[in-house]
Amino acid sequence: MKRININTATPALPQSKVMIIYTGGTFGMAHDANGVLVPFDFNLILEHLPALRNLSLDLTVVSFDQPIDSSNILPSHWQQIAQLIFDNHDSQDGFVVLHGTDTMAFTASALSFMLQGLKKPVVFTGAQLPISEPRSDARENLITSLEIAAAKKNNQAIVPEVCIYFGDELLRGNRSKKVESMHFDAFQSENYPPLAKAGVKIDYNESAILKPKAGLRWLNKLDTSIAILKLFPGITHQTVSAVTGIPGLKAIVMETFGAGNAPTSSSFLNILKEAITKGIIILNISQCPGGMVVQGRYETSKELLQIGVISGSDMTTEAALTKLMVLLAEESHIDLAERITTSVCGEITN
Ligand code: ASP
């Protein structure tokens, strides 16, 4: 990783220390000689964003050696980001992670479970248009994210949690979803209110923000023996059993219809039942971005409850998947079902 220091306050003393972790994505791209978008050298950020000099910040910028399109992000990258934040948690006032929007909600969700008990803000942001474009949203997204990462009240961080700032809203990371690939308001959090709205000033929704817990925990192990099974009308038994039969599989995030409903055919339910008997966890997450799974509300979900499918309530798929990765990697699997359905950091309504 490359590291540079920018003191935007010189000759005055900076008021806050913020670490920017640059992973790649559209944000930092510029057109090459052939007109193709490629990552630019982040050391040149001040040329693209001279307004940074007006902030009173001591910035440390750490860049991935090879900035990536976030479609190539891996759990090993999450481990690198989590380690950087853990190692620098006490010496920095906050963190801004620049990340491609495509998988930002997965990374933000993963980080929220890997770093429990944060006292400092970890603000993910990116852009729909590269910073080299005149109409880019990159400038506003970065400047406001830096302000949020540095914001304190009574000497404590105002937003001590993993969040996503995009298109004038600050959302809880593990409640967010990418919903838009063309317009600037790319993210939505249907089941939880914004943590802040940025207008002329930044209005924090303080009652919605997590209160810091004692002691920062770093859980750096991830188990990826998980599959996502999205149901659709006409899904064949071959497809379902191909997924449940994956060797070494430990859990399935099953994306169901509406309030957690699924076909009632006994052949479909028998495949699930067999998988559960073998010890595979099946977590029911709705395909709807808003609302929640209520197993037993309809006839079409009653049996899921009876065979031991776990209700994921109002968790997003991104949160469910990454929470399972962290929980499955823990040594003890006692009460796993209970821990999956209990809020770790605001990802589920309990
Ligand atoms: N494909 C890009 C990425 O996720 C899109 C973006 O940054 O918005 O890295």
Residues whose N, C-alpha, C, O or C-beta is under 5 A from the ligand:
A	BS01	LIG	G25 T26 F27 I68 D69 S70 S71 H99 G100 T101 D102 T103 G126 A127 Q128
